[in-house]
Amino acid sequence: MSMERTPLEALPDALPDGIDIEKYVIGTYYVGIPPMFDARDLAWAAAVEQSTGTWIPVPGETVEVRKRHIAKVIGIYEVPYHEYSLPKDLERREYIIQVAFPHENFGPQIPMLLSTVVGNISMGGRIKCLDLRFPKSWLKSFKGPKFGIKGLRKLTGVKDRPLLNNMIKPCVYPSAKMGAGLFYEAAAGGADIIKDDELLANPRFNSLAERVPLFMEAADRADAEKGEKTLYTANITDSVPQIFENAEKAQEWGANALMVNFLAVGYSVFQHICEDPSVKVPVLAHMDIAGALYESPITGMSSNLVIGKLPRICGSDITVFPAPYGKAPILKERYLGMAHEMVMPLLHIDQTAPMPSGGISQGMVEEVMNDLGPDIVIGSGGAIHAHPKGPRAGATAFRQAIDAKMKGIPVSQYATDHEELRVAMETYGSGKTGFEL
């Protein structure tokens, strides 16, 4: 009796050195399974599930189809790496597994990428996508940020210090006129960028049509007073196709920057906004919803992918991300990892400006800059608008803290002869404003 053997090239298996990496996107995963399960069998099944097959062989899944389209497991690394025996009380075996997916299967786009590398296996228990390695042949189709850090500096005239962003608070308020007053005070106090809160986009009671002209008028008045340029990132988040009309109209009404709740609308919609030739202003990506994807340590996707790498290749000029000093529960290692993805060299893709945010006060400026350096946007809302002397003083206090750090003077020392900063330090201190989990 003859025994047919599947050609090795048609198996969901390969050596990492045995594939043409320009043809594959490589996913790195954490996987945890009961000790009686075979990790290789499960990894092979997942690779087939996410490429050519299903739970049972089908006639159309031929050797030729598999050779061209099957995903390949290229690494299974147990942690710790047991060699000669297993502990008798072992309840779970944990692995780092790498799978190479032929990018011909999904093309240079995010929706089908995620359907492939996360897809159905995201419902398979303890499995978390930690990273994706993109080859030049796939990444070349993405344009990346139009402005990035260098473009923002050119637009604002800020040469070397961090830019200061203010989120208007309250988040939602009843009239554009009210918001314009808060905008003017924060801008006159020294905010370089003022953005809508993610919770306010284009409601009937405070529409973009009303808000943008009033805010840009306030920006012009503040700019004339302080001798600096202020950007206003108008929140155009909406359903499709209204979001595209919002982008067009906001620019017509004078908006010199835009913002999008990128996960709420989806990566591809966000990419379309960023790459649209008619969008001639910087685009800010807001992080809301991100925690639903990354916060579990054993499922979902890593924060460095969700907030760091993917928005950057889509074209984000500024990405808001959670800061460990503020109100968000986030490990500093993960925070630094997200920023790392935004700024490190990535072929032709320009840098995204990292914008740490969420409960940041003036007393945290030293730590923020120690961690991330000066090529950032510092985001603050409450610490500006709740300043006892008003939002103008709140913004001024931030600028004073930034100036102190740039001059190498301790912020606490600088506060002794800078009234606005002294009041802010007395009010907020320099400790964490949020909570630990």
Secondary structure, 3 states (H helix, E strand, C coil): CCCCCCCHHHCCECCHHHCCHHHEEEEEEEEEECCCCCHHHHHHHHHHHCCCCCCCCCCCCCHHHHHHHCCEEEEEEECCCCCCCCCCCCCCEEEEEEEEEEHHHCCCCHHHHHHHHCCHHHHCCCEEEEEEECCHHHHCCCCCCCCHHHHHHHHHCCCCCCEEEEECCCCCCCCHHHHHHHHHHHHHHCCCEEECCCCCCCCHHHCHHHHHHHHHHHHHHHHHHHCCCCEEEEECCCCCCHHHHHHHHHHHCCCCEEEEEHHHHCHHHHHHHHHCCCCCCCEEEECCCHHHHHCCCCEEECHHHHHHHHHHHHCCCEEEEECCCCCCCCCHHHHHHHHHHHHCCECCECCCEEEEECCCCHHHHHHHHHHHCCCCEEEECHHHHCCCCCHHHHHHHHHHHHHHHHHCCCHHHHHHHCHHHHHHHHHHCCCCCCCCC
